[in-house]
Amino acid sequence: MTNITPEERHIQSLSNNGACIKRPDGTKEPVTMDFYRKAVKQCVTGGYNAVTYELELPGIDGDFEIAFWRDGHVDSGTTRRIIDCLAR
């Protein structure tokens, strides 16, 4: 059995359910491990604690975000929840 990290499991779950990153220009990109690695790298090279993106969850109405942390952790949920996570 292959061991996967909680972050990989989280990204796979979002991907399997069709979640997409909504960019500011309106384009969408699937949530993938490649996107995850780029976002974490962006945190490290930019000196950020985290970067966030709007998240679209097919069939679920609401405002959702995903946060990628410089240590590799990932959080997703309502915009309010992500704001609370960032404030900690």
N, C-alpha and C positions, 0 to 999 in steps of 0.2 A: 504494500500500500504506500502510495506517495504521500509524504507529509507536505501540507501546504500551510502557509501562514494565515492568520486571521484576515490580514489585508487581502491576500490573494483570494481567499474564500469570499470576502465581501465584494471584491471587484467581479469575480466570476458570477456571483448571484445577481448583481446589477446587470451585467452583460447578458446573462441567460434570460433575464426578464425584459430585455430591450431598452434598458436605460440609455439615455444620450446626454452628453454635455451640450448645453446651449451656449454658444459663444455670443459675445456682445454684438457681433455683426449679423446675428440671426441664423448662422449656419449651425449644424448639429454634427456631433462626432460620437460614435459609440464609446461607451466606457470600456476600456481595455487595459490590460497590464502595461502595454506600451505607453498609453496615455498616463497611467499612474506613474511609471518611471520618469517620464518627462516632467510631470508636475512636481515630483519630489526633487528632481534635479533643479528645477526652476527655483524652488525654495532655497536650496543649498547655495546655488550660484548667485541668487539675488539677495541673500541674507534675510529671507522672510521666515517667520515661524510657520506660516501656512499660506496656501493659495486656495481660493474657493471659486467654484463655477456653479452656474445655475444648472439644475438637473431636471431632465424631463423623464417622468415615469409613465410609460404607456398605460392608459386606462385609469389613471389616478389623477384627479384634479387637485390642484394646490400649488403652493410655492415651495420648491425643494432646492437644496444646495448640496454640494459635495465639497468637503475640505480635505486637502492633502497636506500632511504635516511634514516638516523637514526630517523628522525621525522615521518617516515611512508609514506612520499611522494614517488611517483614513476614516472619516466620519461622513455619514450622509443622513439627511432627514429634512424636516421642515426648516425653512429659513430661520425661524425663531430658535430652534434647537441648535443649529449651526452657529448662530450668533452667540448663544449661551456657551457653547463649547469654546469658541474663540476668546471669550471674555475670561476664561479660567486661567 
